[in-house]
Every structure is written in structure tokens, then in C-alpha cells.
């Protein structure tokens, strides 16, 4: 049996009930001292474990290439010396347009080493946009002094469109073709000025801006969240106090989570750096055409901690079931499974338990967390083995939660050293982000696993703004309905967006697990088109059975859907349909797919729609666009 008592700190929280009805929840464990800045981590490990592998990626020949800690420290200091000559400042940061990579990681560390903010931007803003609107908006707020792209060619159109908005020096990856006016990353390694780098590092304070992370901007323009050195270092200290097992041996992870989001960068990358671990950059993704890369990487490297989102675990479970060698290797030294953001469907939780039991003879602990880009990121973390999926744990040391009644939900606000001071050059948004007591207003809702025992943890209860009313005036708890539907329709449903605002009935826009759907269609060829799979009678019958069960279980119109539509196109993070926390952005899905929402609720019922036998659309009722 796996001893979680040695892995985790004991849970100790206190609850304060105030006269105004608010509840304050905090850890009884005081926050210990933490590093002054991120640079202190690298300086320590570069000397204490110079030959230990740090940061690696697949090279052109398929082999792992990268840097050990000693070499990484040397290169970071060389890059930092070059950056010091570029007239950089918080007003002229280093911008990275390309995705995760060793050179991306080194130039980011070099900037933070000398007190210059790093600004990683989603590559999709440059590679998938036609008008580069979000990039232009960001460049209107931030005037970069240096821009880095790993490969110049795919970014050339975006760089040309932005050329009149800045005077930055362009740096291209060492394996990129040359570009007019650009310098190669390898050139940066020729610089050296030990004294200047040491002085710049010594001048970095906890309040120095470490990075700017722009949120996806799904409901408006992107917001630049200020991340200070204090936020990043405090959050790592908070985590080690509840996960002491990280100090037992240096962690090893194989991770694809992007560095322009807080989870992949501030949580995972910084965790490796804080503990002198090794990060293998996974070039794969939980997508049908890319996940084989992830599996190949996991066949090479056995992680000690594994992070993914529910969609990734869905695909991983299917592979682990059929590949015994992969299963044994994957679990061989695994200490912890961490599922991010959206609650892991219970069927996947149980599948992972069964697989780890088969491989190891015990269940590997599975945990989750909750936080925001504004909190760098973790606020709550599970440091105990929950009884089931969905528990996000209790407040970390130094974090204080305020829980307020908002309708039938508990809105959550947070205060602590890992909370942002505000948004870059947006004092208006900053003022709205905090209440009078300095708590950050998150817009998220929580509920207790057991209100009598707060130490059992919290459950994410969706966004306060995502609930809606039916025409009857009845409120729909969108997250509760979504989670129940996903569980009942497992394993062929990955996630659901709800429709029905101001209508008489709820509708489901369903993001399917296509691989699981194919298993229900033995008469189709393995390469049958997705559209053919999703219209198969067996798949539609499975969805209808789940809808029928929901109505039978609850009965009220606010607790089940009468119509559903299977979506061939997966949710788009680039279009804002997936939040920074990995959840489905309900409003963004409904807005972007307004035509499908209208079709879902149309009378007469469209043949593509799966409907309960008694489903009727009220005469004269039409869904609002984006409902």
C-alpha cells in the first residue's frame, strides 16, 4: 500500500464565520520564508548539481537534447549579459512568440535573472490569426525590446504586420534560417559580463515584475496579468510545504502544457527548477494527430509526477489499457497523478486506479488544485487522497479564501502573497479585480465536500456567471448538470457546453471522445470519417440513454437536457473555448457556435439533433444568439 502520510503534509485548516455572512477559510500552517527571486534557484542548482539534467527536448534527429544545470546556468548568464546591452526594462520586456523549447526556457530565465519581464504569447495569435488583432492589441500595451521566435519562417507574416509598432531586436532560434535584421540565439552565448550580471541579479526584489501573462481574452481583449518574483517564489514554497515528497528526490516530468499559460510555466516549470528536477518537453498534445508523440516520449521517460488535462488522460487510459510495456514503464516510478482544471470524469479516475493497481499493486495518489493566472497559480491543492474525482483540496499556507453566498452558489475570493498586484497598464481593470479588503474577485464558485468538515476540501462549482435561467425563471447549475451528464455518458463524452438561456429546456453541445465512439461502431472501418462515427446509431443511442437517465433521476427541467448535438470540431483554445484553467468556456462556445445553438433548439427538430421523445420547442421561442 502506498503511504501518502509520508508524501503529504497533514491537513489543518480553520474556518471563520463572520457577521456579514462571509466565511474565511485558511491554512493553519504558516508560510515559511521563500526565495527572493527565481534566479536564486538556478544559481543554487547550477553549482550544487551541475551535471544533473535540467531541460530537454527532441532534436531534429529525434534524440533528446538540452542542458544540465551547470550548462544552463552558464548559458543563462551569457544570455543575460547580452540582454543587458539591449536597453530593456519593464517597459521594454522580452517577448516570446513561439512555443515551449529549450531556448525559450533559457532566454526566459535569463530575462528574469536580471529583472527584465518575460512575455510569452500564445503562438496561435501569430500563426492562426488573419488580422493579428490580439497581437496588435498586446503590442499596443507592451513595447518589446527583444522578440524571440524559435523558427522565423512561420512567424514572418505576423512579424511583418507588427514591424511598425516596435523597435525590438529580433532573435531567431539557433536552428532557424537567418532573417533580415535578426541575430541567432547562438550569438547570445558569445556575451559575457559576470560583474554586470551579478549586480543585476542582486538588484532583483520580490516586487520586481518577473513576467506578463496575457489571458485568452475570450470575452474581450487580452489582459496582461502582472506576475512578480514574490508571486512565483511564494507559490513554490506554498506547494513544498504541503507536498514534502518533492524534496525526497528531484522530480522528473514529461510535460506539454504551454508556457504562455500559468499552469505549464509557473506551476510545472518552476516546480522543476525549485527542486532541481528534470523537465522533458513533450512536443505532443492530447489531439488525435499529436498524441502519438506524447506516447513515444512516455515510452522513453518514466515520470515521477504526471500532469495532464482530462482530455489527455482520456487518450492516455486507452493507450495504457492496450500496451502492457507502456503501462509498466509509465507507472514504474510514478508518485503522483495530477489532473488539471476541469474535474476528471469519475470513469477515468477509476480506470487510472485500476491500471496503477495492475502495474504496481497499489493506487498512485490522484490530486488536483485550483488557481488562476492572477495567483501564479495555485491557491488550493489536494494534499491528501480524496475519495473521488473533483476535489481541489484546501488553501495553501499563506492563502486566505473568502466565500460569499451568490445566489445558490458560494463565490470564492482570494488573498495572499501569490496574488497579482494587477493588470499591466489597466488601472480600471485592476480596481475592479479586488474588493475593499484586498481579496481578488475570481468569479469562480466552490462548494464543500462536507460543510461540517472543511478539512475534506472544496469542489469546483463552475463560474458564477455561467449559470443561467430558463424561461420558467428556474436557475440552471451549469457545472453540476455538465458533470453529471459527462459521467452518465462516459466514456464517449469528453465535455459539454449547455444551452437554453431564456428557453424552456436545456440543450447539450457535446464534445465527444471520438476514439471511444469508434469502439461502439464495429461495422465501420478504423479510418471512417468522424462525421460518420458521430451519426452512428449506437453512438446516438448511448447519448440518448444518458439524457433519459438524467430526466429519470431528477425530473426538474433545470436538471436535464432534452436535446443534444455532437460536435465534430473539438474545443478551440485559440478561440477562447478553453479557459486558462483548462475548463470549457461555456459562453465562448455558445457564442462561437451560435448557428449550432440555433439549430439545436429549432422547430421542427433537426435530424442531427438527438432529442428525448417528448421534447417540444415552445412556439415563438427562439434562442438568443450566443445563448
N, C-alpha and C positions, 0 to 999 in steps of 0.2 A: 504494500500500500504506500502511495506517495505521501510524504509527510509535509503538508502545507504549513504546519506550525513553524517549521524552520525557514520556509520561504517568505512568509508574510509577517508583518508587524501585527500585534493584537489590535482589534478594533475598539476604539474608545472615543465616543462622541458625546456631546451634551446638547440638549435642546432647551432653548429659552422661549417661553410663550409670553409675548408682550401684550400690554393692554390694548394696543391698536389692532390686535388680531394677527399681527405678523409672527412668524416663527423663525428663530435664528438657530441654525444648525452648524456646529463647528467641531473640529477635532480637538481632543484633549491633549494630544501630543504637540508640544511646542515646536515650532520650526527652528532647526539648528542653523548655525552660520553656513553661508554658502559662498561660492567663488565670486570674486569681483567682476570677472568678465570671462567670456568663452575662451579667450586666448590663454588663460591660465591652465585650462585642461590640456591643450595641445602642448604647451611648454612642458608640463609635467610628464606626459606620456612620451613625448619626443626624447626625453632624457632617460626616464625610468624604464621604458620598454621600446627602445629604438628599433629593434628588429621585428617587433610584433606586427602582423598585417593589420592595416587600418582600413583603406578604402580601395575597392577593386571593381572592375567592370570587364565585360567581354571585349577583347581586342578584335581587330579585323580578321585574325586567323582563328577566332573562337576561343582562344586561351584567355584566362583571367590575367589582367594587367592592372597595375595600380601602385600604391605606395605603402610601405611600412611607416610606423610613427616617426622614426628618426628622419627618413627621407621626406615625409610630409611636412615636418617642422622646418626642415631646411628650405624646401620649395616655397612654403607659405611665407617665410621671412624674405626670400628673394622677391617673390611677387609683391609683398608689402613694400619693399624698398622701391620697386618700380612705381607702385601706386602713389607713393608719397611725392613723386615728381609730377603728378597729373592734376594738381590743383583741385583735389577732391575735398568734399565736406558734406555735412548733412543736406546741404542744398544741391550738391553735385555728387550723388551716390554712384555706385557701380550697379548697372542694370544687366541682368542675365535673361536673354530671350529663349535660350534652348533648354532642354530638359535635363534630367539627372545625368551626371557624369563625373568622372574623377576630376577633370579640370574645372568643371563648375564648382565642385566641392572645395577645391584648393583656393580658387580666386575668392570664393565667399568667405572662407576662413581668413584669408589674407586681409580682406577689407575690414572684417570685424576685429582683427588683430590690432589695427591701428586706429580704430574708432570711426571708420567710414561705413555708412549703412550699405547693406546689400539689398537689392530689389529684384528678386526672381519673379518673372512674369510668366503666366501660362503660355506655353508655345502656341497654343491654338489661336491666341489673339493675333499672332503673326502668320500662322500657317493656314488657317481655315477661314479667316475673315476676308471679305472682298473690299471693304472700305477702311479696314483697320481702325474702326471707330473707337474701340476700347483702348487700343494702344495710344491713339492720339489724345484721348482724354487723360490717360495716365501721364503722358509726356507733357501735357499742359500743366499738370501739378508738380511734376518732378523733372528737373533738367539734368539728365545724367552727365557725368564726367567721363565715364567709361562704359562701353557696351560690349558684352561678350556673347558670341554665338559659337557653338562647337563646330558648325559647318556653315559656311557663308551662303552657299547656293540657295538652299530653300528659304532663307530669310532675306534674300536680296530684294524682293518686291516690297516687303514691309520696311526695310531699312531705307529704301529709296523714297517711300511715301513719308517717312519721318525726318528725312535729312534736313529740312528747313527748320525743324523745331529744336535743334540742339547743336552743340559743337563738340560732342563727345568723341573720344578716341575709340575706334572700333578695334576689338581684339578677336581674332578668329582662332579656333582650335588648332592644335599642332598638326592634325591630320587633314585640315581643311585646305582647299585650294586658296591661293592668295587672292586678295581683293584690293581694289584701289584704295589707298589711304589707310589700310588696315595693318596691324602688326600681328605676328603669330604669337600664340601663347608661349611657345618655347623661347621667344625673345625675352619674355618677362623674367625668365630664370637666369638671365645674364646679369641682372642687377644685384647689388649688394651694398648695404649701408647699415651695419649692425647697430651702431650707436643711434641712428635716427629711428630705426625700428623699435629699439628698446625704449627710447624716450616716448614714442607714440603709444606704445603698449602701456607704459606706466601712467600715461595721461587718461587712459580709458577709465570711466567711472561706471558705477551701476546704472546711472541715469543716461549714459550715452546711448544714442539710438543705434541698435545693432542691425535692424532690418526693417523694411517696409513690406508688408504683405497685403496685396490688394485682393479683397474679397471678390467673388464672382460677379457681383453686380446684377443678379438675376431679376431684381425688382427695381433697378435703377442703375446709375453709373457706379463703377467700382469704387470702393472706399479703401484708402490706404491706412491700414492698421499699424500704428507705431509699436514696434517691439523693442524694448530696451534690453540692455545687458542684464539688468536686475531680473526682468521677467524670465529670461531664458535660464539663468543660473538658479533662481529661486525654484523654478518648476522642476528642475532636475534634482535639487535637494529634497523637495517635497516627495518626489517619487521614490528616491532611495530610502527614505525613512519608512515607507510602507512596503517596499519591495526590497528588503535587505539581501535577498538571494542574488541580486545583481552584482554584489561585491564578492560572491563566492568564487566566481571565475569570470573572465572577460566574456561578455555576451557576443554571440555571432548571429547575424540576421541576414536573410536574403529578402530584399525589400524593393518593391516597385513604387511605393507611394511617393507622390511627386513633391519636390522641394519648394514649389511655389504655393503649397498649402501647408498649414501649420502642423498637421499630423506627421507627414513624412519628414519634414525638416526639424521642427522644434522638438517633437516627441522622440522620433526614432533616430535620426542622425545625431542629435545632441545626446541621446542616451548612450549611443555607442562611444561618442567622444568622451563623455563624462566618466565612463567605466573602462576606457582603454580596450574596447571591443573591436570587432571586425564587421564591416558592412560590405556585403556583396550586392552591387546594384543590379537589380533584376530588370532587364530590358523588356520583359514580357508584361502582360496586363491580363486581367480577368475578362478577356474578349476571345471569341472563338478563333480568330486568326493569329492571336498572340500568346495564348496561354500555354502552348507547347513550349515556348521559350522559358516560361516560368518553371514548368515541369523539368526541363533539361537542367536548369540551374539547381533545382532541389535534388536532382539525382547526383549532382556534383558536390553540393554543400549541404550538410545537415545542420539546420539552425538550432540554437538553444532557446530562442524565443521567436515565435512566428506571428506576424501581423498581417491581417487582411480584412477586407470588407466582406459582407455576406455573399455577394456575387462571386467573389474569389473563392470562398470556402465551398460554395455550391459546386464549382468546377473541380476544386481540389478533391472533394469527397468522392466524386465519380472516378477520378483517376486512382485514388488510394484503394478503392474497392477492387479494382481490376488488376493492379500492379503490385504484387507482393514485395518485390525488391524495392520499389519506391517507398512503399509503406514502412518497411523495416528501416530503411535509411532515414526517412523523414522523421520518424519518432525516436531514432537511436539516442539522441542526446537532448531531446526537446523537454524543456522545463515548464513552458508556459505557452498557451494559445491565447492570443488577444484578438478579439473581433471588434472592429471599429464602427462607430457611428450607429447606423440602423441596427435594431435588435436582430440577432442571429435567429432565424426561424428555428423552432424547437426541434424539428426533424433533423436539421443539420447538427445541432448541439448533440443530440442523441447518437447520430451517426459518428461524429468525431469521438465521443466517449467509447463507442463500441470498437472503433478502429484502433484507438490507443490501447484499449484493454487487450485486443488481439495481439498487438505488437509488443507491448511492454508488461502486460499483466496488471496494470493499474491505469486509472484515468489521469491524463495530463490535465492540470487545472486550466479552466477556461474563464477568462475575465474580460471585462470591458471597462470603459471610462466615459467621461463626459467633459466637454470643454468647448472652447471657441477659439477662433483666430485671435480674439481680443484677450485671451487668457493664457496663451503661449505653450501648450493649450490646456493641460489637464486641470480640472477643478475637483472632480470626484474620481476615485479609482477603486475598483474592487480589489481589496487585499484579503480576500477570503474566498473560499469556493462556494459560490451561490448554488442554490438548489436547482435553478433553471436559467434559461437564457433571459437576457434583457436587463439584468441588474447592473447598474452603473456604479455601485459602491457608495462610499461615504466621502465627506470632504477631506481633502488632503491637509496636512498640517499647515497652518497659516492661512487657509481659505475659510471664509465665513459665508454661509448661504443665508439669504433671506427668502422665505417662502410666503407668498401672499395669495389669498383667495382671489381668483379671477374667473367669474362665472362658476362652473363646476370643476375648475382646474386650480392647481397650485402653480402660480408663476414663480420662476426662480431668478434671483439676482445674486451677484457675487462680488465679494470684496477680498483683496489680498495682494501680496507683493508681485504676483504674476499677472496682474490685470493691467491692460494698456492705459497710458495716460490720455489717449485719444486718437483722433484721425488726422492724418497729415494735411495741414492747411485747410481743415474744415472745422473751425470752431463751432459752427452751427450744429454739425452732427455730433461733435464731442459733447456739447451742452445737453443734447437730448439723450445721450447714451448713459447718463448717470443720474441717480436720484439724489435727494438732498443730503443723504447720509453717505454718499460716495459709492454706493453699490452700482455695479454695472448692470444695466437693464438688458437681459438676454433675449426676451421674447419666447423662451422655452418654458415648458411645463414639466413638472415631475409629480410622482405620487410615491408614497411609501410602500415598500413590500409589506410591512406591518406597522401601522401608525403607533401601536403600543411599544414597538421595539425599533427605534430609528437606526440602531446599530446593524439591522438586517439590510439596510441600504435603500436606495432610491431606484425607481424605474422611470425611464424617459417616457413622457406622456405627450409628445408631439409639440408642435408650435402653437402658442395661444391663438395666433391669427389664422391657423389652418382649419380650425373648427368652423362650421357654417350651419345656417338654419335652413330647414326645409320650409315649404310654403305653409305648413301647419304651424310654424313657429317653434318646432322642436329642434333642439341643437343636436348636431352630429359630432360625436367624438371621433374625429377622423383617424387618429392614430390607433385607438382601440379597435375600431372596425377593420382597419387595414391589417393589423397584426393577426386578428382572428381569422380573417379571410386567407391570408398567406398560410397560416397553419393548417386550415381545413383543406386547402387546395394543394398542399405540398405533395410531391416536390416540383410540380410543373409551373409554379408561380414564384417568381423572384421578388416582385414588389408590385404595388398597386397605387394608383392615384385615384382619389374619389371625386366624383362629380355630383351635382344635384342642388347647388345653391339656388334657393328660392323656387325649387320644384317640389313635386310631391314624393319623389323617390330618389334613392341613391343609385348612381351608376359607378361601374369599375372600369378604369383604363388599366389593363393588366400587362405588365412586363413579364413575359414568360421565360422559363428556363427551357430553352429550345432543345437542349440535349435530352432533358427528362421527357419532354413532349415526344421526341423521336422514339423513345422507348415504348410509348403507347401506340406506335404506328408500325407494327411488324410487317405490314404489307407494303410499306414504302421503302424505296432504296435509301441507303445511308446518306446519299447526297441529294435527296429530294429537296426542292425549294422550300424555304421557310414558310412561305405563304401556304403551300400545300400541307405542311405539317400542322399549322395552326388552324386550318379549316377541317382537319380530320375529325370524324365523328367521335372517336374515342377521347380526343382532347377536349372537345366541346362538352362531352358527357361528364368528364371529370370536373370541369368548371361548374357546370350546372348542378352537379351533386353538392359541391361546396356551397353554392348560393342557397340551395334548398335546405341544407343543414343549418345555415345561419338563420334563415327565417324560422325554421322549426325550433331552434334553440331559444331565440329571443322574442320574435314576434313583432316587436315595435318597428315602425317604418324607418326609424333612425339607426337601426342596428344591423340592417342587411341591405344588399343591393338587389334590384330587380332586373338589372341589365348589366352586361359586361361586354367588353371588346378587347380582343387580344391584339397586342401591338407588335408588329414585326421589327420596328426600329427600336433599339434599346435606348434607355435614357441618356441624354447627352449632357455631360459635364460642361462642355464648352458652351452650350446654350443655356446653362444655368439650371438644368433639370435635376442635377445632383448638387447638393449643398457642399460647403467646405467640410462638413462633418460626415459626408457620405450618405446622407439621407436623401430620399426623393423630395424635391421641392414641389409640393403639391400645386401651388399657384402657378409656378413656371410651366409645369407640364400641361395644366389646363389652358394656359394662355397660348403656349406654342402650338398646341394641338386642338385649338378651338373648333376647327372644322370637324374633327373626330368627336368632340364633345357634343356638338350639334347633331351629328349623325347618330350618336349613341341614344339620344333622347327623342329622336324624330318619330313622328306618327305618319304612316304605319311603320312598324318596326323593321329596320333594315335587315336583310338576310344575314349580314355579317355579325349582327349583334346576337349574343347569347342571352335569352330572356326567360324568366320564370313564366310558367304557363298563364298566370293571371296578371302579368304585367300590362298595365294600361297607362298611356301618357294622357294627362288631363287635357281636355280640349282647350285650345287657346293658350296653352302654356308652352313657352319656348325657352330653352336655356340661354342665359346671358352669354355673350361672347367672353370666353375666358372664365366661365363659371366654375 
